Each structure stands twice: as C-alpha cells, then as structure tokens.
Amino acid sequence: MNAIWLFMKRNYKIILAVLAVSAVLWSFIPKKEEPNPEKEAILMELLTYVIQNGHYNATKIDDAFSKKAFNDYLNNIDPNKRFLTQADVDNFKKFELEIDDLVKNKSFVFFDYSYATLQERMKESQEIYKEILSKPFDYTIKEEINTDFEKMPFAKDKAELKERWRKQLKLNVLSSIEDKIKIQEGKDVEEIEIEEPNTEIKISSDKKKKKDPIEKKSFEELEKEARESTLKNLNDYFEVIEELTRADWMNVYINSILEQFDPHTSYFAPEIKEKFDESMRGSMEGIGAQLSKKNDYVEITEIIAGGPAWKDGQLESGDIILKVAQGKEEPVDIAGKRLDNVVKLIKGKKGTTVNLTVKKVDGDIKVISILRDKFEIEETYAKSTIIETKDGKYGMIQLPKFYIDFETRDSRDAFKDVAIEIERLKEQNVQGIIMDLRNNGGGSLQTVVDMVGLFIDQGPVVQVRSQKGQRQVLFDKDPKVQWDGPLVVMVNNYSASASEIFAAAIQDYNRGLVIGSKHSYGKGTVQNMLDLNSILKVKDYDFGAIKFTSQKFYRVNGGSTQLKGVESDIIMPDRLTYIDSGERDMENAMEWDKIEKANYKPFNYDFTTVINNSKNRMSNNSQFKLIDENAKWISSRKDENTFSLNYDDFTKKSKEIDDKAKVFKPIKNYKNELVFLSLPYEIELYKTDETLKKKRDKWHENLNKDVYVDEAVNVLIDIKNNTKSKK
C-alpha cells in the first residue's frame, strides 16, 4: 500500500532537531550530564542579546509570543501526540504565558519540568507498544484510524493514548502483511523507505524485489513476522532516543523559542556548528571513512576517495573497528559505544595519528595507523558533463550548494569551481550551458554575486536591506565574461536563497531562461552565523553559535523572492505543481515586499519563440502529460488521512490505489536519447579512482532518465538557433 504512506501528513521537526544530534553526528556528547545553570543562563542571555540587537525584525517577546512558543515546543517534542496526555499538557499550561518571563529571567524551569515528564512518558510508551505487539491483531473488526495528527487533540488519558498506539501499530503491521503477501505471489514490489507514523522514524519496509524460490507462509506466520519487524524497528528507535541527552532536548526547547522570530533563526550547539561548517566548506579533518553501527562495534562502509585512509590503502569497506588509540596512548575498547562517540575518537586534527584495531573481512585482527589529514567531500562540489546531441555538444554544470570556507578564503568555493567547469566545457566546444540548481538550498551570498559575474559583464546582482532600512547594492565589478553563449538555469521547489539570487539575476538581466517548477522555494532573507564565544569567552564553556536573519535581499528589479520565489520562464510540470510548498508554508515567515530597482541594463534577447516552442513540445509530450496527471492525483489525495483497519477494506482500498499508481509507472521508465560524457580530466582520474567513475556513471545514468534535462537541452538548442541580441 505504497501510496498511503506517501500521502500521510507528518511533522519532521523533532527528527530534524533531535535526531540530528544523535547517532548520525560526527561528534561526542556524553550520555550522562548534570544541568549547568550558570552556563545555561549565560547562553540564554547571549541569544536574546543577539536577537534584540541584530535580527532584521525582532518580534516582541510578550505573552502572545510565549503562547506560540509553548504550542510549537509541544508540537516539536510530541508531534504525533503519542507520548503526552491532555493531563500532562494541562500541567504545562501554567507556563503557557510565562516563557517570555522565563527568557528574560534566564530560567529553564519549564524545560526541566517538561523534560522530566517526557522522559517518563517515553518509558511508558515502550511498555505500551511491546504489550500491544505481543499478540495478533483482530483484522475482522470494522474500525479506522485518522492520521491527521496536527489537528488531533492530545489523548484525554492513558487509556485513550494506548488505543491510539494500538491503531497506529495495527496500520503499520497491516501494510507490512500486505507487502509480504505480494512478494509471496511473485509481484514485483519496489523496495522503499516509509515513515512509521507513530514515531516519525524511517524504517525499512518489507518491500523487496522478487526472489526465487519464495517460501509460502500462512497469514498467521506473515502477521507474526510483521509484528516482530515493527517491534524491532521501534526498539532500535527508542535505543537512539534514550541516548539523547538533556542538552539535546534543551536545544529543541531553545529553537522552539527562536523560530518565533522567523523559520531560519536557530541555535547551533557546538557539535552542530562543526557539522554545518564542514558542510559549507565541503571538507573536514580526519581519516576519510564513512562509518555505521554494527551490533556493538562500528563498521567501515565507505572509504572516501582522496582521503587519508584511501591513500594509506590498508583500511577497507567491511572492516570492523574494535579499538581506537590516539598516537602512543592506550587503545580504547569501543564495544557498546555510540557511533558519534566513536567518530569523535577517530576524527582529529591534521597531522595527528590514530591507531585502529580492526577485524578484517577474513577474520584477521590488525592494528592500522593512519595520519589524519584534511580531505574533501566530493559530493559537495560542482561537477559538469558533456551532452552529445544530434545538434552538437552542450554542457551541464550541477551545483549542490553555494559552498565556501569562511575561515580560509584560499580554499575551494563554488564560484571558483564553476569558473573552472565553464573553462573545461569551453575546451570541449560546447554550444550552450545548463546550470542545474535543482535542490540547491543556497549558501554564501558573496559567492553567488561573484558567480553571476561569470555570465554578465559588470553591474548590480542583488540588493540587501538591513533592519534599519539601509539599502545596499552588491555589484559584479569584474568586466570579464566567462560564458556569453546560450544559458539555461534549472530550478525546482527546493532551489532556495542563493539559488534564487542567481536565477533572479539571470532572469532580470534577460541573460538566459529559468526553467523548472512553477516557482522556487521563496527564501528571500539573509542569515548571519555568529559564534557566541566571540561575544563572551568563559573558560571550559563552548556556547555554540546562532544563525539569525539580519537582512532581506531583493532582485535588481526591486522585487523580493520572499514567499513568491522566482517564477520560471518555462514551467515544467512536476509532482508538486498543484501543491503550494516552500517558504509560504512556513510559520512565522516574513512577508513579501519590494524596494526601488537598481540601475542595470538587460540584454536585448528575444526569447519569445524559444518559450513558445518549449510549451508546444511539452503539451505534446506524453511524459510531461503523465507527470501532470500524476501531480493532479497527488493533489487530490493530499488530505486523505483516514484509513480502514479492517483487512478486507484495507486491501481493497490498497488495490484501488495500486491500480491507479500503475498508470504512472512509465514516469520512472523514461529514457532520453542524450549521451552524457565525462570530461577528459575525469577520465584520467578514473585510472586510479574507481569509486569516482562509479559515481559519475550513476549520475549519467540518472540524467538519461531525466525528462527535465531533455527539455533543457531542447531549450538550449532553440536559444542557439532562434535568439538574436542587439547587445
């Protein structure tokens, strides 16, 4: 019943805010810790000081503010209302209008009270689901479940809470049974990940490709297996939750307060700040290996090409780490330790040595010494490909984010790398370039200003306005134009911030065409990352950092991208065509407005014919028609929240959905006729880096299935053949 899970409403805040600091983090958080009232009071003082003095539009901290923060906090710690009861909420109510005063008094009394209650309720929930899953469900009863948790009140008492757990678990088991039966019948069921609604953790479904031979099992056996797998997944989830510290949950509380100012203002604990910095610069220091938990130990899952472990050549995927030692120190047994704790032991400063006691795949025990170094995360960086068509060669540059190393400006950044990729493509005599900014969430403001300059001569790129209303125009002052040929910018609903600045500038200058979703994300604000330790240094205290909104940015035509985003010149249908998404769906988002336009001179290109040709092609393209029909179907079902828990009714509805979904299966089977080629320098690298070759081959394979890239190339060809300029 794949479609049911895809349309269930979920709230991701707790997973993003809490689990982000759990087992997936490459840092150390002690499991047991005592509250530090002094440090916490200073932290709250620092946060409020920065907000009140630096935020673009600081909301007044009063009772109304307090009430919203109170409700958001409850929603963040228990979004599916599976832990707290209405009685608990009623006990919390005395703080509903007091958070503003607690902030001013630097008190965490409400957090401490709610944290203690939540920990107790989570332990009780474990007893509930274990009891419920210990025996079969009755699937003959006519009953149903409503999964619209957002509108649902908290359970009035523990009996009602237990009933909610029962229904949610039954729904999960029902879905699992159905998939197991499909496999037994030899049906090709895709392997996907689903969200377990009552916990919001991702659990692997039993959807697997057909395998021979298939053991035939009774319904009772399959039902038992489904309950057991659900039980295991929940046990694994709560094992992670139990390792979260008081500080982890306090971060959720703090950010529930900060998000009242706007969706992009948040607190970064020290370990989160480190992770953010690594993501922005695309590099880190350590040994260059990806790790995962395997029973009580840690397994090497991938050696990062170009990293110290890759250069050393001794460590391999599949090796199990048993002990870790720093230089000449005694080794530490890592049995039973959290993954993030182990990673902290292995990571370290460039030039230091770590000794790993590992169990090789063949069972041999070996001590491997690796000299730590700085290495790059290749997936962060820009990459390009040559596209061969019947009408000649074209180029495509994919940019995941506008990355930069704020501490070392001589390091790689998106502007420099894109300039290099353009030169590489020019050497291959491409006749047009696609800038793929789909799913690019943004990054450095100065980087995008410089990057726009690669495609125009000189002029304003973006305008910013501060909290005091001061307007500043950011210019490209370099008269050099790196690429003056046909240009297409691809965006989607998740192209945000710096991506929108780039797309808007290209559009306002009429330099090229923006194609993709109806509109981009709609984030028109600028954030500053401020290290709180730079304001106040206290021995043995690391206060982390705050990311706060300090400016709004505006297009050179004076309009804002806030809420509205950048509207595509050529709209291509996608799954979200009929569903509003992006900044406009965020609580506390700032409003759209405009300012006076900057002094700039657009190119005199006439793209009318190109746009009309594209519209005509898509209107006659069966793939785009099917995508549009699918988008309408998704929109029609987005509010379906009620599901039957009677087996016959459940499977009947599931069959209806599956039958309808089969109509859209050809969407996944699409294949264009384009030929994607690696650049010469990459082909040389393949001789010593097989991993890079595999990644590029996979990328090219995905591009061959991409109808949007297919149309982007058609647009480039049309620009080359039909566009003239007087400039």
Sequence and secondary structure as in RCSB ss.txt:
>XXXX:A:sequence
MNAIWLFMKRNYKIILAVLAVSAVLWSFIPKKEEPNPEKEAILMELLTYVIQNGHYNATKIDDAFSKKAFNDYLN
NIDPNKRFLTQADVDNFKKFELEIDDLVKNKSFVFFDYSYATLQERMKESQEIYKEILSKPFDYTIKEEINTDFE
KMPFAKDKAELKERWRKQLKLNVLSSIEDKIKIQEGKDVEEIEIEEPNTEIKISSDKKKKKDPIEKKSFEELEKE
ARESTLKNLNDYFEVIEELTRADWMNVYINSILEQFDPHTSYFAPEIKEKFDESMRGSMEGIGAQLSKKNDYVEI
TEIIAGGPAWKDGQLESGDIILKVAQGKEEPVDIAGKRLDNVVKLIKGKKGTTVNLTVKKVDGDIKVISILRDKF
EIEETYAKSTIIETKDGKYGMIQLPKFYIDFETRDSRDAFKDVAIEIERLKEQNVQGIIMDLRNNGGGSLQTVVD
MVGLFIDQGPVVQVRSQKGQRQVLFDKDPKVQWDGPLVVMVNNYSASASEIFAAAIQDYNRGLVIGSKHSYGKGT
VQNMLDLNSILKVKDYDFGAIKFTSQKFYRVNGGSTQLKGVESDIIMPDRLTYIDSGERDMENAMEWDKIEKANY
KPFNYDFTTVINNSKNRMSNNSQFKLIDENAKWISSRKDENTFSLNYDDFTKKSKEIDDKAKVFKPIKNYKNELV
FLSLPYEIELYKTDETLKKKRDKWHENLNKDVYVDEAVNVLIDIKNNTKSKK
>XXXX:A:secstr
 HHHHHHS    HHHHHTGGGTTT SS   SS    HHHHHHHHHHHHHHHHHH TT    SHHHHHHHHHHHHH
HH TTSSS BHHHHHHHGGGTTTHHHHHHTT  HHHHHHHHHHHHHHHHHHHHHHHHTTS   TTS  EEE  TT
T   BSSHHHHHHHHHHHHHHHHHHHHHHHHHHHTT      EEEETTTTEEEE S     SS     HHHHHHH
HHHHHHHHHHHHHHHHHT  HHHHHHHHHHHHHTTT TT EEE HHHHHHHHHHHHTEEEE  EEEEEETTEEEE
EEE TTSHHHHH    TT EEEEEEETTS  EE TT  HHHHHHHH   TT EEEEEEE TTS EEEEEEE EEE
E GGGS EEEEEEETTEEEEEEE S B   SS TTS  HHHHHHHHHHHHHHTT S EEEE TT   B HHHHHH
HHTTTSSSEEEEEEEETT  EEEEEE     S  S EEEEE TT  THHHHHHHHHHHTT SEEEESSB     E
EEEEEEGGGT   TT    EEEEEEEEEE TTSBB TTT  B SEE   TTTTS  SGGGSTT     B      
       HHHHHHHHHHHHT HHHHHHHHHHHHHHHHTT  EEE SHHHHHHHHHHHHHHHHTTGGGTT     E
EE  HHHHHHHTT HHHHHHHHHHHHHHTT HHHHHHHHHHHHHHHH     
